[in-house]
Amino acid sequence: MKTKVHKKLNELESTAICGNDISSSVLYVSALAIAFAGQYAWITLLIVSGVLFLFRRIYGEVVGALPLNGGAYNALLNTTSKSMASFAATLTILSYMATAVISGNEAIHYLHHLIPAMPVIIATCVLLGFFALLTIGGITESAKVAIGLFLFHLFSMVILAGFIVVFLMHTGFGTFWENWNTPAQGGSIGMAIFFGFAASMLGVSGFESSANFVEEQKRGVFPKTLKNMWAIVSIINPLMAIFALALFALPVLHSDAYQNTLLVEMASHVGGDWLAILIPIDAFLVLSGAVLTSFVGVSGLLERMTLDRILPQFFLKKNNRGSSYRIIIMFFLLCISVLFITKGEVTLLAGVYTISFLSVMALFGIGNILLKVRREKLPRPEKATWGAVLIAIIAVICALLGNISMEPKSENPSNLSVFLEYFIPSMIFIVMMLNRTVLLKFLMSVIHSIFNPIRRLVFTIDKTLLNTINQINEQEFVFFTKGDNIATLNKVMLYITKNEHTRKIKIVLALAEDETVPKNLPQEIDFLDREYPDIKIEFIIEKGKFSPALIKKLSDKWNIPINFMFIGSPSDKFPYKIEELGGVRLII
């Protein structure tokens, strides 16, 4: 039989899959940075670009040394313990879940901007289902769609940037300089840049995705995807922030309408209605591409975790295209459940999205340090310097702390509280899977402690009942034969088995001095003994004539009550009356 070889992804395909996620950040990160840093937003985005530059080497060293799916999970699995690796994996899964739901919902909201009658929740479910089916169809098929979405997005951004440049050439940068001279929010430039940087770090979400499906990429492609993603966010995100500050005054940029659809407002301002239609279409498509990134990334991660027996082996089943369809279906159902639980208010997932992603970045940096210390001799194509690793980790931790300390808007819960609501149950499940043998043994001990006393009671009762049964069956019976044939004796045995509880019967033949034993009687009794193995038949020849006195004598001798002694029905020539026999029973 021929084994189907699955095609590996080239540079463009790999970059498109993870690039849709990271490049879609331009739709919200510029507005987010301006909301916290004001006129210094473009500076915070350049700082983010610098941090991402450091992470290029960090990711390149770890994945180059350990080119396996799983990202931070894989790094920590090979340098620390399974528990620590599972902690990173749980954060990554939550990040992908939040990315898929938020990106899908935001994509539909942009489309809803053009088609107001479209139901958002149902359309989001359809969008998630479409990309689940696309991922099940195979990663190469998914890559073709990702390339189209990615190139269209870059094309749209180039067009928008071109119109803005032409517009500013006519109007100048007066608005930008007015914004620049505005006092910093809260009076502190440092705090504005700090919180702006913390918020802007969300603009690099998706950078970790390439590491989660590195096994699907051709040799040498992975570091190129990192370089391409870094270049995209380093150019587009700061540039759009500068353009926004050059087009609109800060009070306008801080309004809710501009915060939610900043690029649409920019397109409408410089290009009119047709460009304002192009950008929502582009936003819908590229955010849909971010959904695809989530499905592809989580598929590679969960498959690796299943191979490591952290998740049930049930998820390893693949279709003929090589896709772990059960993992994809499970992730799809999880996303749908989260969408309905939040009732479309996906801003509730912001805390999960923020803290999970930044924690994964920090853990990857820690994984790099552990790789340097514990796997020093492991070959790797490139190395990150100690200084670069430490600066990158500190920067991410600062961004993480900044996001945790941000005040929630209106009555929304804090980022940390929402994150913990999802993280704790997920982590409990992973801990249970990691310690399932211990839990099963504990369950066995609990069951034994509950049921052992019952089992001992049942055993005692069983033993008592068995002894009682044995005592009942130990009672012997006697049948006085006149030399009956085998048919008559068989009737006796049938009566005994149906009506009495015994394991032994004595067949007694009383012989006077002038009488002899019938010729075939011993053989027939021996035959019956074999035919009724549960009853022991003992043939006894008693000297003397059958009489009430003989019955009484044998009863006393064997300690068998007379009512347990049987005879056949006597004829009219029988010398004794039935009542004279002391209670002997007639059975035939």
HUQUIUR-V330799 format. One line per field, one symbol per residue. burial: # if it has 16 or more other ideal C-beta (glycine too) atoms within 10 Angstrom, else .. A space follows every 10 residues. Layout:
burial = ???
This chain:
burial = ........#. ########## ########## ########## #####.###. ##.####### ########## ########## .#.####### ########## ########## ###....... ..###.##.. ##.###.##. .##.###.## .###.##.## #.##..##.. ....##..#. ....#...#. .######### ########## ####.##... ######.### .###.##### ########.# ..#....#.# ########## #...###### .######### ########## ######.#.# #...#..... ..######.# ##.###.##. .#.#.#.### ########## ########## ##.......# ..##...##. .##.##.### .###.#.... ....##.### .##..##..# ...#...... .......... .......... .......... .....##### #..#....## .##..#...# .#..###### .......... #..##..##. .#..#.#.#. .#...#...# #..##....# .#.#####.. .......... #..#..#.
